[in-house]
């Protein structure tokens, strides 16, 4: 009852009549409540959709990166199928050697870290 009396007092003020006539319309109130509910409180709210869209963008960028890496690795695999290339790769990357040979690693002065 107190709320209705307060609303009726506000309706009687001439400057506020058009504003309250629109805002206190039951259809406008229900529509505003529905919009607020759907934007912020619903399980499928706008905020949740924004978070999900951001996650989708991150996953798509990860997908593109991994596709590029797969293509690069497939090219490397094709190259390494040749035994000569496989031996070259093992020698360069893992410093492997044959049984009857020695490997000397030459370091230049400017490549040695200074203490």
Buried (B, 14 or more C-beta within 10 A) or exposed (E): EEEEEEEEEEEEEEEEEEEBEEEEEEEEEEEEEEEEEEEEEEEEBEEEEEEEEEEEEEEEEEEEEEEEEEEEEEEEEEEBEEEEEEEEBEEEEEEEEEEEEEEEEEEEEEEEEEE
